[in-house]
Amino acid sequence: MLIIGERITTSRKPVNKAVADRDSAYIQADVMFQIDSGADLIDVNAGSRRNSEVDDLLWLIEVIQSALPQVRLCIDSPNPDSLKAVLNQVKHPPMLNSTTLERSRFEAMAPIIQMRDCDIVALCIDDRGIPKSAEQALENAGRIISDLEKLDVKRERIYLDPVIQAVSTNTNASLMVLETMDRIRQELEGVNVICGLSNISFGLPNRKFLNQTFMSMAIAKGLDVAIINPLDKKMRANIITAEA
């Protein structure tokens, strides 16, 4: 199980303030806490600061790599132009989060994906939107694998995201995601399964407990990588126990 630390995002108020103030000590300390707590990669996201996203990403990348040059980064942005602008500033082969089957997004991401060796997070979404069934999600997964392989991306570098929705709005969606993970593992050999796990509990109380429980269920269905808060000790204990 790979853990991607989710805490360096400007959607979190303390991180947004640190980025605005260019407080490198805060960012470096948080990244160190995540690495010491078991994170294998660090997600870096400045998407909430649309007017300065590229400058903020470049600053974050420099601040993190100057203090922790061994750390691998997951560069996370809804804007392909932002990913393109910062990609070559990342020292180690990064993970790019994310592409989809939506025509306009895939066409924008294709040349970026070919710029250098990267791990690619691929959401099982097409122009119809978020899948409404495991069958549709699996179909999308097969199509995006095919499209990425045409760009010479090897399967082991593809991380399929079945797109977790909040159980507060759609209980059946979580069951669909578990079925999708299971079928990807059985029917699409060689790829990885990833998810932003905390989406499952959005809008609900006691979110940590729900996240921890769903993590164990997802591991049983074939989850390889999770974007989580690695400082959650009970979550780490759940992962170790579920893997055992």
C-alpha positions as CSV (number, residue, x, y, z in Angstrom):
1,M,0.0,0.0,0.0
2,L,1.4,3.4,-1.1
3,I,0.3,6.4,1.0
4,I,0.1,9.9,-0.6
5,G,0.0,12.6,2.1
6,E,-2.9,14.9,1.4
7,R,-2.1,17.8,3.7
8,I,-0.3,20.3,1.4
9,T,-3.3,21.8,-0.2
10,T,-4.3,25.4,-0.2
11,S,-7.9,24.4,0.5
12,R,-6.7,23.9,4.1
13,K,-6.6,27.4,5.8
14,P,-3.2,26.9,7.5
15,V,-1.6,25.9,4.3
16,N,-3.3,28.7,2.3
17,K,-1.9,31.2,4.9
18,A,1.6,29.7,4.8
19,V,1.6,29.9,1.0
20,A,0.3,33.5,1.0
21,D,3.0,34.4,3.6
22,R,5.7,32.3,1.9
23,D,6.2,30.6,5.2
24,S,8.6,27.8,4.1
25,A,9.2,26.6,7.6
26,Y,5.5,25.7,8.1
27,I,5.4,23.8,4.8
28,Q,8.6,21.9,5.4
29,A,7.6,20.9,8.9
30,D,4.2,19.6,7.7
31,V,5.9,17.5,4.9
32,M,8.4,16.1,7.4
33,F,5.6,15.1,9.8
34,Q,3.8,13.3,6.9
35,I,7.0,11.5,5.8
36,D,7.8,10.5,9.3
37,S,4.2,9.1,9.7
38,G,4.5,6.9,6.7
39,A,3.7,8.9,3.5
40,D,5.5,7.6,0.4
41,L,4.6,10.7,-1.7
42,I,3.4,14.2,-0.9
43,D,0.4,15.7,-2.8
44,V,0.9,19.3,-3.7
45,N,-2.2,21.3,-4.6
46,A,-2.7,25.0,-5.0
47,G,-5.8,24.8,-7.1
48,S,-7.9,27.0,-4.8
49,R,-5.5,30.0,-5.5
50,R,-6.5,30.2,-9.2
51,N,-4.9,33.6,-9.9
52,S,-1.5,32.5,-8.6
53,E,-1.6,28.7,-8.9
54,V,1.5,28.3,-11.0
55,D,3.7,30.6,-8.9
56,D,2.4,29.0,-5.8
57,L,3.1,25.4,-7.1
58,L,6.6,26.4,-8.2
59,W,7.3,27.9,-4.7
60,L,5.9,24.8,-2.9
61,I,7.9,22.5,-5.1
62,E,11.1,24.4,-4.5
63,V,10.5,24.7,-0.7
64,I,9.8,21.0,-0.3
65,Q,12.6,19.8,-2.5
66,S,15.2,22.1,-1.0
67,A,14.6,20.6,2.5
68,L,13.7,17.1,1.5
69,P,15.3,16.3,-1.9
70,Q,14.4,12.6,-1.7
71,V,10.7,13.2,-1.5
72,R,8.5,12.2,-4.4
73,L,5.7,14.6,-5.3
74,C,2.2,14.2,-6.6
75,I,1.4,17.3,-8.5
76,D,-2.3,17.9,-8.2
77,S,-4.2,20.5,-10.4
78,P,-7.5,20.8,-12.3
79,N,-5.6,22.9,-14.8
80,P,-3.4,21.1,-17.4
81,D,-1.6,24.4,-18.2
82,S,-0.5,24.6,-14.5
83,L,0.8,21.0,-14.6
84,K,2.7,21.8,-17.8
85,A,4.3,24.9,-16.3
86,V,5.7,23.1,-13.2
87,L,6.4,19.6,-14.4
88,N,10.1,20.0,-15.3
89,Q,10.8,21.6,-11.9
90,V,10.1,18.3,-10.1
91,K,13.3,16.4,-9.4
92,H,12.1,12.8,-9.2
93,P,9.6,11.3,-11.6
94,P,6.3,12.8,-10.3
95,M,2.8,11.5,-10.2
96,L,0.3,13.7,-12.1
97,N,-3.1,14.1,-10.7
98,S,-5.1,13.8,-12.9
99,T,-6.5,13.0,-16.4
100,T,-9.9,11.7,-17.5
101,L,-11.5,10.5,-20.7
102,E,-13.3,13.8,-21.1
103,R,-12.2,14.7,-24.6
104,S,-11.0,18.3,-23.9
105,R,-9.1,17.3,-20.8
106,F,-7.4,14.2,-22.3
107,E,-6.3,16.2,-25.4
108,A,-4.9,18.9,-23.1
109,M,-3.1,16.3,-20.9
110,A,-1.7,14.1,-23.7
111,P,1.4,16.3,-24.6
112,I,2.1,16.9,-20.9
113,I,2.1,13.2,-20.2
114,Q,4.6,12.8,-22.9
115,M,7.0,15.4,-21.5
116,R,8.7,13.0,-19.1
117,D,8.2,9.7,-17.3
118,C,5.4,10.1,-14.8
119,D,2.9,8.1,-12.9
120,I,-0.6,9.0,-14.1
121,V,-3.7,9.2,-12.0
122,A,-6.6,8.5,-14.4
123,L,-10.1,9.1,-13.2
124,C,-12.8,6.8,-14.6
125,I,-14.8,9.7,-15.9
126,D,-15.8,10.5,-19.5
127,D,-18.0,13.1,-21.2
128,R,-21.0,11.5,-19.6
129,G,-19.8,12.5,-16.2
130,I,-19.1,10.3,-13.1
131,P,-20.0,6.7,-13.8
132,K,-23.5,5.6,-12.7
133,S,-22.6,1.9,-12.5
134,A,-19.5,-0.4,-12.0
135,E,-20.0,-1.6,-15.6
136,Q,-19.7,2.0,-16.9
137,A,-16.7,2.7,-14.7
138,L,-14.9,-0.5,-15.8
139,E,-15.6,0.4,-19.5
140,N,-14.1,3.8,-18.9
141,A,-11.1,2.3,-17.2
142,G,-10.4,0.0,-20.1
143,R,-10.7,2.9,-22.6
144,I,-8.4,5.2,-20.6
145,I,-5.8,2.5,-20.3
146,S,-5.9,2.0,-24.0
147,D,-5.5,5.7,-24.7
148,L,-2.6,6.1,-22.2
149,E,-0.8,3.0,-23.7
150,K,-1.0,4.7,-27.1
151,L,1.0,7.5,-25.5
152,D,3.6,4.8,-24.4
153,V,2.5,4.9,-20.7
154,K,3.2,1.5,-19.2
155,R,0.4,-0.1,-17.2
156,E,2.4,-0.1,-14.0
157,R,2.5,3.7,-14.2
158,I,-1.3,4.0,-14.5
159,Y,-3.3,4.6,-11.3
160,L,-7.0,4.2,-11.9
161,D,-9.3,6.3,-9.7
162,P,-12.9,4.9,-9.6
163,V,-14.1,8.3,-8.2
164,I,-15.4,8.0,-4.6
165,Q,-18.6,10.0,-3.9
166,A,-19.9,10.9,-0.5
167,V,-22.2,8.4,1.2
168,S,-24.1,11.4,2.5
169,T,-25.5,12.0,-1.0
170,N,-25.5,8.5,-2.5
171,T,-25.1,5.4,-0.4
172,N,-25.1,3.1,-3.5
173,A,-22.2,5.0,-5.0
174,S,-19.8,3.7,-2.3
175,L,-20.9,0.1,-3.1
176,M,-20.4,0.8,-6.8
177,V,-16.8,2.0,-6.1
178,L,-16.0,-1.2,-4.2
179,E,-17.3,-3.3,-7.0
180,T,-15.3,-1.3,-9.5
181,M,-12.1,-1.8,-7.6
182,D,-12.8,-5.5,-7.4
183,R,-13.4,-5.8,-11.1
184,I,-10.4,-3.7,-12.1
185,R,-8.2,-6.0,-10.0
186,Q,-9.8,-9.1,-11.7
187,E,-10.1,-7.9,-15.3
188,L,-7.5,-5.2,-16.0
189,E,-4.1,-6.7,-15.2
190,G,-1.1,-4.6,-14.4
191,V,-2.7,-1.3,-13.4
192,N,-2.9,0.3,-9.9
193,V,-6.1,1.4,-8.1
194,I,-6.0,4.7,-6.2
195,C,-8.6,6.9,-4.5
196,G,-9.0,10.1,-2.6
197,L,-10.4,8.3,0.4
198,S,-11.7,11.1,2.5
199,N,-14.3,12.0,-0.2
200,I,-16.4,9.1,1.2
201,S,-17.2,11.0,4.4
202,F,-17.8,14.5,3.1
203,G,-20.5,16.3,4.9
204,L,-20.8,13.8,7.7
205,P,-19.8,13.8,11.4
206,N,-17.2,11.4,12.8
207,R,-15.4,11.4,9.4
208,K,-12.3,9.7,10.6
209,F,-14.1,6.6,11.8
210,L,-15.9,6.3,8.4
211,N,-12.7,6.8,6.5
212,Q,-10.9,4.2,8.6
213,T,-13.6,1.6,8.1
214,F,-14.0,2.3,4.3
215,M,-10.2,2.0,3.9
216,S,-10.3,-1.6,5.2
217,M,-13.1,-2.5,2.8
218,A,-11.3,-0.9,-0.1
219,I,-8.0,-2.8,0.7
220,A,-10.0,-6.0,0.6
221,K,-11.2,-5.1,-2.9
222,G,-7.8,-4.3,-4.3
223,L,-6.9,-0.7,-3.4
224,D,-3.2,-0.1,-4.0
225,V,-2.8,3.6,-3.2
226,A,-4.7,6.1,-1.0
227,I,-4.5,9.8,-0.7
228,I,-5.0,10.3,3.0
229,N,-3.8,12.2,6.1
230,P,-0.9,10.0,7.3
231,L,-0.9,11.7,10.7
232,D,-4.1,9.7,11.5
233,K,-2.6,6.9,13.6
234,K,-5.8,4.9,13.7
235,M,-5.9,5.0,9.9
236,R,-2.4,3.7,9.7
237,A,-3.3,0.9,12.1
238,N,-6.3,0.0,10.0
239,I,-4.1,-0.2,6.9
240,I,-1.6,-2.5,8.5
241,T,-4.3,-4.7,10.0
242,A,-6.3,-4.9,6.7
243,E,-3.1,-5.8,4.7
244,A,-2.2,-8.5,7.2
